[in-house]
Amino acid sequence: MGAGIATVSLEKFPKVLLKDVSDTALSKGEDMVRDVFQKKVKRKKLSQFDCDKLMSSLITETDYSGFSDMDIVIEAVFEDINLKHRIIKEVEAATPDHCIFASNTSALPIGDLAKASKRPENFIGMHYFSPVDKMPLLEIITTDDTSKETTAAAVEVGLKQKKTVIVVKDGPGFYTTRVIGALMGEAFACIQEGTGPAELDKLFTKFGWPVGGATLVDEVGIDVAYKVTKYFLEVFGERISAGIPELLRS
């Protein structure tokens, strides 16, 4: 996800820094970014010179040495609140006071994440959709503490990334995941009752969805879907089918 966010940022921002836990992970991220641009070169939507120029403006590192002048940091680690809390503290220790911290999460409450922040007025949610370079929607989530300036800056970033931006208040699943979660609950009930994944996908696309339900979960990540579903069960109880986590885990 981080590589995808970097990809849509490179064409509009002079400096984009991609941080990961290892050189191996960074190399994989760079390859993903380069692959998107190379496909544009093949379609003659981008010259090889411009492709190389964009790639040269991508800075990569495994520590926080380049964060001292950051205006906004978009975090995209796994859906684990303890991990995100640790990252928030590390980033805020390395960035200036005005830096905005945006968390990319599909369901974790932004208010709960912001509890680890020393600057809650600069804290916001920016929920991207996979694959980031193809999916146009960006869901921006605010808390009661998020300042208007932070919200405006996040919206500006999204618009520069050529995203269709919606701004919603914080809540379980926000807007998009709450809707999709209910839909996927019914979809997996169909699988548990005997509908095959291929047939499920066919029904989804026939109804008008761009991808099928089984494919959607695969693209989002079964591990992510599992964690989100477990969280929804805690929040909504019987409104979400109780059999889904076991199906995803298997």
N, C-alpha and C positions, 0 to 999 in steps of 0.2 A: 504493500500500500504506500509506503514511504517513497519508493522509487516512482510510483505513478504520480504522486503529488509533486515530486521534483520535476517530472517530465512536463506537466502542464504549467509549471512555474518558470521554467527556463526561458521560454520565448518572451516573457513579459517582465522579468526582473533581472537586474544586472548581476546579482550575486545570489546563488542558491547553494546551500551547504547541505549535504546528505551525511548524516551520522549513523553509524551502526556499530554493533558490538565487536566486529572483527573485520580484517581485510578481506577475508573470503566472502562475508556477507556484503561488504561494500562492492566488491568486484561483481557479484551477482546483480546488485542493484544497478550498477553502471551499465551492465550488459542489457538489462531490461529497458533502461532509458534509451540506450543507443539503438536497440532493436526497433523501438517506436519511430525514431527519427529516420532510420534506414528504410523503413517501409514507406515513409513519406518521400524519401529520395527516389525510390523505385516507382512511385506513382507520380513523380515529377511535381510534387507539391512543395519540395524543399530541395535546394541544391546541396551537393556534397560539401561545398565550402561552408554553407550556413550550418549544416549538420555538425561539421567539425568545430565550428565556432561556438555553437551551443554547448557541445560536449566539453569544450575547454573552459567554459564558465561554470561548470559543475565542480564544486569543491567537495572533497570527501575526507572524513576523518573518523577516528575511533574514540576520540576524547572531546573535551569541551573547549579546546584551546582557541577555536575560531568563533566562539559565541559572545565575545565581549562587546561587539557592536551590533548585535542582532536587534531588529525591530519586532519581529514575530517569529515564534517557533511553533511548528505544527508537529505534534507528537503522534506517532502511529504505531505504538507497541501493542502487544497482545492485550486482549480484553481481560486484564487482571488488575483489580483496583489497587492491590498492594504494590505491584510493579509500577503502575502509573503514578502512584503517590511518590515512590522513590525517584522516578524520572523527573517529576515536577520539582522536587526539592533540589535535585542536581542541576537542572536547567536554570532555576531561579538564582542559584548560587553563582552561576557563570555568566548571567546576562544582566544588562543595565535595568534600572528600576522601571523604565518606560516600556520594556519589552512585553509584548502580548504573548501569552501561552494559550495555544489552541489545542485541544485534545480531540483526536479523531476516534470516536467511539460510536458504535451502533446502538448501544442500549444503556451503558453505565451512566447513572445520573451525574450531570455536570456539577451539581451542587455538592455531591459526595466527593467527587474528584477535587473540587476546589477547596475542600477542607485542608488539603496539604499545602495550599498556596499561601504565601506571605502577601500576595498582591491580588486578592479576589476580584478587584475591579478590572484587572487586566486578564481575567480568566474567562475563556469561552469555549464552546464546543463547535467543531467544524467536521461534520459527518460527510465524508466522501463515499462514493460508490464504485465498486470494482467492475471492470477495469477503469481506472480513473481517467485515462486518456480518451475513453469512449463514452462513459456515462455522464450526461450533462448536469445532473442534479447535484447541488451542494446544500445540505441542511445545516444551518447555523443555529446553535442553541445557546440561549442566554439564561443567566440566573438573576435573582433579585439584586445581586451585588455587581453584576457586569455593567460597566459604564457605557454610556451612549457612544463615547469615542471609540471604545474597544469594538463595539458592535459595528459601527460605521467602517472601521478599518478592516474588519474581517469580511464584510460585504464587499468592500473595494477590492480586496485580494481575490475573492471569488469571481467577481465580474471580470477582473483582468485575466483570470484563468479561463475565461469564456464559459463560466458555469451559470446555470439557471439557479439563482439563489433564493431560498426561502428562509425566513427567520421565525423560530418557534421558541416558546418558553420551555424550560426544563420540566421533565416528567418521564415516567417509565417508558422507554422505547421512543421518546420524543413523538414525532408524527409518523415518519416513514416506517420505522421498525415496528411500531405498534400495529400499524395497518398490515404490514407484511407478515408479522408474527401470527396474527389471527388467521390470515390466509394460509400460511404454511402449516399451521396447526391442523386445519382441515385437509390440506394436501397429504400430510403424513398419516392422517387417519385413513385416507384412501389407500395408502400403501399398506398399512397394517391390516386393512380389510381385503387385500389381495390384488390391488392395482399395481402393475409393474411400473418402474421408473420411466421407461420409454413411452408407455401409454400415458402416464401422468404428464410428461413433457408435451406430448401431442395435444392433450386437452388444454393445457395452459396456452400454447401458441394459437390454438384454434379459437380460444376465447379472446385473444388479442394481446397477450403478454409477449414481449420480445424474446424471452427465453422461458424454458419450462421450469417447473418447480424443483425437480431433481437437479437439473443443471445449475439453477440459481444457488442452491445450497453448496454444490461442488465449487462454484466460482467464489462464493463468499468464504468458504472454508467450513468443513464439517465441525472442526474444533470450535470455531467462532459460533456457529449455529447452536452447538451443544451448550456452550456457556450462556448465550443469550436466552435460550429456552429455559435453562435451569433458573435463571434470574426471573424470567417472566412467571414461572410457576410459583416462585416465592411471593411475587407481587400480586398476581392475578388469580392464583389458585385454580379452581375448576374451570375458569374461562379459557384456559389453555389445556389442551389434551395432555394428560399425565403420562401417556405412553411414549411421547416424542423423545425425551432424553435417552431412554433405553434403546430406542431404534437408532438414534444418531450414534450412540456409543458403540453399538454392535456393528 
